[in-house]
Amino acid sequence: MPVLDTHWLRRAANRDPFTWLSTAPGEALSHETATRLRATFPEDGFRRKDATGQGREKSYRNYSRPLVVDSVPLATDLPPLWQRLVGELTADDYRKDVAALLGQEVARTVEIRLVRHAGGDWLSPHTDRADKLFSHIFYFNPGWRAEWGGCLEILSGNDPDAVVARIPPELGATALLARADNSWHQVSRVAAQPAPERTSLLVHGVR
């Protein structure tokens, strides 16, 4: 039985201010599957990342663990359900489905990593590298409250206050963004207390 559900494939993309869509919990991952993935979310192998960028380069602070580079899995120690999910995300069908949803060419390959945001972590406004076609984020945070921050925010420009849409990182929710010169987005700062650590999986489609 597939890990990914099919309901997310029926979503229509937003075209303002660029091409993006979000899915509610249960559309890309069933509640049972998302709960099992959260319960077995890997804890080892993360590196602290703290960067200051300029212009379109992002500033951010988080913990990151690469899982896949050039569609080649790096990890052999993932729990079985995570291995199955990575297998589906590196398959040709997944990249073709994303291309059809976003109206773009099929990505040549994918990069996948796990990300953890602790209290005070954030991601500044940016548009992603020019060699990327899309970003697909899966969230694993039961009971997350929007006031805790950590929300993906769709922006109308390079201005952290120009928020068009806000996507809380709820358990089982996802967000899919097509990279463009105006695909500005950010992650709001996670509250130090009482927010728990924010966990996610990030897929990048590469040209």
C-alpha positions as CSV (number, residue, x, y, z in Angstrom):
1,M,0.0,0.0,0.0
2,P,1.5,3.4,-1.0
3,V,2.6,5.8,1.7
4,L,1.4,8.9,-0.2
5,D,-2.3,9.3,-0.6
6,T,-3.8,10.6,-3.9
7,H,-6.1,13.3,-2.7
8,W,-3.4,16.0,-3.0
9,L,-3.2,15.4,-6.7
10,R,-6.7,16.8,-7.1
11,R,-5.8,20.2,-5.6
12,A,-5.8,23.2,-7.9
13,A,-2.7,25.4,-7.7
14,N,-2.9,29.0,-6.7
15,R,-1.4,31.4,-9.3
16,D,-1.1,34.5,-7.1
17,P,1.5,35.8,-6.5
18,F,3.2,32.7,-8.0
19,T,2.3,29.1,-8.5
20,W,1.8,27.2,-5.2
21,L,-0.6,25.0,-3.3
22,S,-1.2,23.7,0.2
23,T,-2.9,20.5,1.3
24,A,-4.8,19.9,4.5
25,P,-3.9,17.0,6.9
26,G,-5.1,13.7,5.4
27,E,-4.8,14.7,1.7
28,A,-1.2,13.7,1.1
29,L,-0.7,11.5,4.1
30,S,-3.4,9.8,6.0
31,H,-3.7,10.6,9.7
32,E,-2.5,7.2,10.6
33,T,0.5,7.4,8.3
34,A,1.4,10.9,9.4
35,T,1.2,9.8,13.1
36,R,3.4,6.8,12.5
37,L,6.0,8.9,10.6
38,R,6.0,11.5,13.5
39,A,6.4,8.7,16.1
40,T,9.5,7.4,14.2
41,F,10.9,10.8,13.0
42,P,14.7,10.3,13.0
43,E,16.6,12.0,15.9
44,D,20.2,11.4,14.8
45,G,22.4,12.8,12.1
46,F,21.3,16.4,12.2
47,R,23.7,19.3,11.9
48,R,23.1,22.8,13.2
49,K,22.7,25.4,10.3
50,D,23.1,29.1,10.9
51,A,23.5,31.3,7.8
52,T,23.3,35.0,7.0
53,G,22.5,35.8,3.3
54,Q,22.2,38.9,1.2
55,G,19.7,39.9,-1.5
56,R,17.9,36.7,-2.6
57,E,20.1,34.6,-0.5
58,K,18.3,33.3,2.6
59,S,19.2,33.7,6.2
60,Y,18.1,30.9,8.4
61,R,18.7,28.8,11.5
62,N,17.7,25.2,11.9
63,Y,18.9,21.6,12.2
64,S,19.2,19.7,8.9
65,R,19.8,16.1,7.8
66,P,20.2,15.2,4.1
67,L,18.4,12.0,3.0
68,V,18.7,12.1,-0.8
69,V,21.1,13.9,-3.2
70,D,20.6,13.5,-7.0
71,S,17.8,11.1,-6.3
72,V,20.3,8.7,-4.6
73,P,19.4,7.9,-0.9
74,L,22.1,8.6,1.6
75,A,20.6,7.0,4.6
76,T,20.4,3.2,5.3
77,D,19.2,3.5,8.9
78,L,15.7,5.0,8.4
79,P,12.7,3.2,9.8
80,P,10.8,1.1,7.3
81,L,7.9,3.5,6.7
82,W,10.4,6.4,6.1
83,Q,12.3,4.2,3.6
84,R,9.0,3.6,1.8
85,L,8.2,7.3,1.7
86,V,11.7,8.2,0.4
87,G,11.3,5.5,-2.3
88,E,8.0,7.0,-3.5
89,L,9.5,10.6,-3.5
90,T,12.5,9.5,-5.6
91,A,10.3,7.6,-8.1
92,D,9.6,9.0,-11.6
93,D,5.8,9.1,-11.0
94,Y,6.1,11.5,-8.2
95,R,8.1,14.0,-10.2
96,K,5.7,13.7,-13.1
97,D,2.7,14.3,-10.7
98,V,4.3,17.4,-9.4
99,A,5.1,18.7,-12.9
100,A,1.4,18.2,-13.9
101,L,0.1,20.0,-10.8
102,L,2.4,23.0,-11.2
103,G,2.4,23.2,-15.0
104,Q,6.2,22.9,-15.4
105,E,8.8,20.5,-16.8
106,V,9.5,17.3,-15.0
107,A,12.4,17.6,-12.5
108,R,15.5,15.7,-13.5
109,T,16.2,14.7,-9.9
110,V,15.3,15.4,-6.3
111,E,17.0,16.4,-3.1
112,I,15.4,15.4,0.2
113,R,16.2,16.4,3.7
114,L,14.8,16.4,7.2
115,V,14.6,19.7,9.0
116,R,14.0,20.6,12.7
117,H,13.4,24.1,13.9
118,A,13.9,24.8,17.6
119,G,12.8,27.9,19.6
120,G,14.0,31.1,17.9
121,D,14.7,29.4,14.5
122,W,13.5,30.9,11.3
123,L,13.9,31.2,7.5
124,S,14.1,34.7,5.9
125,P,12.3,35.8,2.6
126,H,13.9,34.1,-0.4
127,T,13.0,32.5,-3.8
128,D,15.2,29.4,-3.8
129,R,18.1,28.6,-6.2
130,A,17.6,29.0,-9.9
131,D,18.3,25.4,-10.6
132,K,15.3,24.3,-8.5
133,L,11.9,23.6,-10.0
134,F,9.8,23.1,-6.9
135,S,9.9,22.7,-3.1
136,H,7.5,20.3,-1.4
137,I,7.3,20.4,2.4
138,F,5.7,17.8,4.6
139,Y,4.9,18.7,8.3
140,F,4.9,16.4,11.3
141,N,3.6,18.6,14.2
142,P,0.5,17.4,16.1
143,G,-1.5,20.1,17.8
144,W,0.6,23.0,16.4
145,R,-0.8,26.5,17.1
146,A,-0.3,29.3,14.6
147,E,0.7,31.7,17.5
148,W,3.8,29.5,18.0
149,G,5.2,30.7,14.7
150,G,7.0,28.3,12.4
151,C,4.5,28.9,9.7
152,L,5.3,28.9,6.0
153,E,4.3,32.3,4.7
154,I,3.7,33.1,1.0
155,L,4.9,36.6,0.2
156,S,4.1,39.1,-2.5
157,G,7.7,40.4,-2.6
158,N,10.9,40.6,-0.7
159,D,9.3,42.0,2.4
160,P,8.6,39.8,5.6
161,D,5.4,41.8,6.2
162,A,3.9,41.2,2.7
163,V,2.2,38.0,3.7
164,V,-0.4,36.6,1.3
165,A,-1.0,33.2,2.9
166,R,0.1,31.5,6.1
167,I,0.4,27.7,6.4
168,P,0.8,26.3,9.9
169,P,3.0,23.2,10.0
170,E,0.3,20.8,11.2
171,L,0.7,17.1,11.3
172,G,0.1,15.7,7.8
173,A,-0.2,19.1,6.0
174,T,2.0,19.9,3.0
175,A,2.9,22.8,0.9
176,L,4.1,22.7,-2.7
177,L,5.8,25.8,-4.3
178,A,7.0,26.3,-7.9
179,R,10.3,28.2,-8.0
180,A,10.1,31.5,-9.9
181,D,11.8,34.9,-9.8
182,N,8.9,36.1,-7.6
183,S,8.3,33.0,-5.5
184,W,9.1,34.8,-2.2
185,H,8.4,32.8,1.0
186,Q,9.6,32.5,4.5
187,V,9.2,30.6,7.8
188,S,8.2,32.7,10.7
189,R,10.3,32.5,13.9
190,V,9.4,29.7,16.2
191,A,8.4,30.8,19.7
192,A,10.9,29.8,22.4
193,Q,8.1,28.7,24.7
194,P,5.8,26.9,24.8
195,A,6.3,25.7,21.2
196,P,7.8,22.2,20.8
197,E,10.4,21.6,18.1
198,R,9.0,22.0,14.6
199,T,9.7,19.0,12.3
200,S,9.4,18.6,8.5
201,L,10.6,16.9,5.4
202,L,11.7,19.0,2.5
203,V,11.8,17.8,-1.2
204,H,13.5,19.9,-3.8
205,G,13.0,19.1,-7.5
206,V,16.1,20.0,-9.5
207,R,16.4,20.8,-13.2
